[in-house]
Amino acid sequence: MAPNTDIDLYSDGTPNGHKISCTLEELGIKYTAHHIDISKNTQKEEWFLKINPNGRIPAIVDKTSGKPKRRFEGASIQLYLCEKYDKKHQISFPYDSDEYWEMVEWMVWMQSGIGPMQGQANHFYRYAPEKIDYAIKRYHTETKRLYQVLNDRLASQQSSDQGLWIVGGKFTIADLSCFSWVNWAEWAGVETQPFPELQKWLETIQQRPAIDKGVNVPVKFEMKEKMKSKESAEEFAQHHSKWVMQGMKEDQEKHQ
């Protein structure tokens, strides 16, 4: 039976946001989703900065024990949720076990590698008003290199009878952490088909009911539908480019 939780999720439909909504769905615990519209800079409002002083999504406030506990940054939220509410270690491992630290390694690897590199690929390939060939190639190449690292890891795990999972022979928050970005690969202009083990892993995770539900929290996941035609993809990119550029302008004016 799932614990009787009282958690507020503050998020938007992004790779980092999906990471936490999917974690909550996989754990099967009660939460209330609040849409933080980053296209309107809601995450920079004073009330939200009290939850996450960095002004980014996602963040949670856990009121289960009475005293509200705020948590921000994807990996820290995932580790917190599993420590508190995954007592049977369905998607995690016991603290201080070898598998636990290996799981943490791959989560940190994602957060310092795939996330920022693919995020920059998104920016220069989709959003930047000036298409800088050097920047696009730089971040495409690094994203592909990291995909190859993940592909090789998955291949090694399978050859060692560990299944198609990053750590410990089962689906964990390490997989979910990486999946949240790989699932957006085409938005960055990167293909997943050249990485066969990664492609199988991606498709397997996409079929999980909790994932299917989680990627549509707090808003419907539209990117893949928009990518079905060149026209809709360009329109979607222009819409997002407008507010991304406006946010950059405001930050530049504030931090001269």
N, C-alpha and C positions, 0 to 999 in steps of 0.2 A: 504494500500500500504506500502511495506517495505521501510524503510529509505534508502537513497543513501549513503551507508557506504563505507569506504576504510580501511579495517582491514587486517593486516597480522597475520596469525596464524602460530606459530612455534611449531611443534609437531611431535609425532611418534605414532605408533599403540600400545598404552598401555592403561590400565584403566584410568589413569589420562589424557592422551591425548584424549581419546574418550569422556571424560566428557565435554570438551570444543568444540570439533568439533560437537558433538550432540547438545549442547546448541545453537551454531550458526545456525545449520540447523533447529532447532525448532523455532528459532526467524525469520528464513527466510531472513537473512540479508547477504549482499555481503561481501565476504572475500576471501583472497588468501591464500592457504595452502602451507607451506614450510616444506618439510620433514627434520627433524633433526634426523639423523641416530645415535641413541644412541649406537648402536653396534660399531661405529667408534669414539665414544666420541666427536661427533660434538658439543654437548651441553657444552663442557668444553673449546671450542675455545674462544679466546679473544673477538671476535666480538659479540658472543652470550652472554657472561658474562656481556656485557653492557646492554643487555635487561633483563636478569635474573642473578644477581650476584651469585645466589645459584647454577647455572649450572645444571638446571633441566628443563624438559619440563612438561607441556606446558607453553607457554607465548604468548602474543599478543602485537602488536603495532597498536594502533588506530590512523589513520591519517585523520579521517573524518573531524575534525574541522580545519585542517591545521597543527597545532602543534602536532607532534607525542607524543602519550601517551603510555608508556609501562606498562603492567600489567603482574604479574606472581603470581603463586599459584592458584590452581583450584577454590577454593571457592571465592577468591577475584575477579577472572576473571568473574565467573558466576554472582556475585552480581553486578559488574560493568556493564556488558553487559545488564542485566535486568534493572538496574537503567537508563541507557542511551537509550535503544532501545526496552524496553518492556512496553511502556506507557499504553497499554491496559491491562497489567498484565495477559497475556496469560499463562505464566509459572512462575509467581511470584505474590507477593502481594504488596500493597502500603506500602511505608516506614513507620515504627513505628506502623503499625497495629499489633494486637495480632498475626495474622497469619504470618506476616513478621518475627517476632522474633521467633516464633515456627519453621518456616522454617529454619532460621539461626541456631537454636539449633541443628536440625537434620543434617544440613550440617557440623557443627563443630563436632558433634558426629561421623559422618562418617570419617572426616578427621583426627580425633584423635584416632579412633577405627578401623573400618573395613579396611581402607586404610593401615595403618602401620602393623596391625596384619596379614591381608591376604598377604601383601607384604612379610613379614617374612616367612609366610607359603610357598609362592612361592619359596623363596630363599632356604630354607632348604629341601623342598620336591623335587624341580626340578633342582636347580642349584648347590648346594654345592657338591663338589667332595667327601666329606665324609658324609654319611647319619647318622646324629646324632638323634637317636630315641627320646631322651628327647626333643630336639628342635622342631622336627616335631610334636610330640604330644602336646607340649605347644602351638604352634601357630595354629594347627588344632582345638584344644579345644577352644581357645579364639575366633577364627573366627566363629565357630559353636555357641558359646554363643551369639555373636553379631548378628548372623543371627536369633537366637531365639528372641532376643529383637526386631528386625525389624519385624519378623513374628507376634509377639504378638501385636505390634503397629498396623500393618495392620488389624489384626483380630478385634482389638478394634475399629478402624475407621469404619470398615464395620458394626459392631454391633450398631454403633452410626449414621448410615446412611450417613457416610462421604465417602463412596465408597472405592475402593481399592487403596487409596493414603495416603501418609504419613501425609500431612497437608492440611486442608481446603477444602477437597472434590474435588480436581482436581490435575492433573499431574503438578508438578512444578520442579524447579531445585533441590529441596530436594530429590525427587524421582530419578532424573537424576544423581545426585551426588552419591547416593548409588548404583544405577543400574550399573554404570560404573565398579564397582568392583564385584558385585554379578554376572554380566555377564561373569566374568572370573573364577568363582568358581572352575570348574573342573581342571583348570591349577594349582590351589593351592592344589588339591586333596580333595576337599570338595564337597559333594553332596548337591543339593538344594531340592531334592524330599522329605526329611524328614520334610521340612518346607512348608506345603501346601499353606498358604496364600502368602508367599514369592514366591513360585513357580508360582502361578497364576499371581501375580504382575509382575514377571520377564517376563513371556511369553506375557503378555499384552503389556509391553513396547517394547519388541522385534519386535512387529508387527507394530509399528508406522513408517511410511515412512521416517520421518526425522532421526529416530534412525538407520534404515537400511542403510541410506546414510551416516550418520555421523560416524558409526563404521568403514567405509572403507576409512576414511580420516586420514592422508595423504597417507596411504598405505592400501592395501587389508587386511581385517581381516581374518587371516588364522587359528587361534588357534583351533576353533571348528572343522574345517575340519581335522586338524592334529590329533585331539584326537580320530578320528574314528578307528584308529588301534594302537595297542601297539607299533609297529615298528616305525610308523611315529611320534608318540608322543615322543618316546625316542630320535629319530633323531632331532626333533625340540628342545627338551630340551638340548641336547648336544651342538647344535649350539649356543643356547643362553647362556648356562653355560660357554662356552669358553670366550665370550667377557665380561660377568659379572665378571668372575674370573680375567681377565686381568685388568678390571677397578678397582677392589678391590686392586690388587697388586700395581697399579700405585698410588692409594690413600694412601696405607700404606707406600710406599716409600716416598711420599711427606709429610706425617703427622706423622713422627716417634716420 
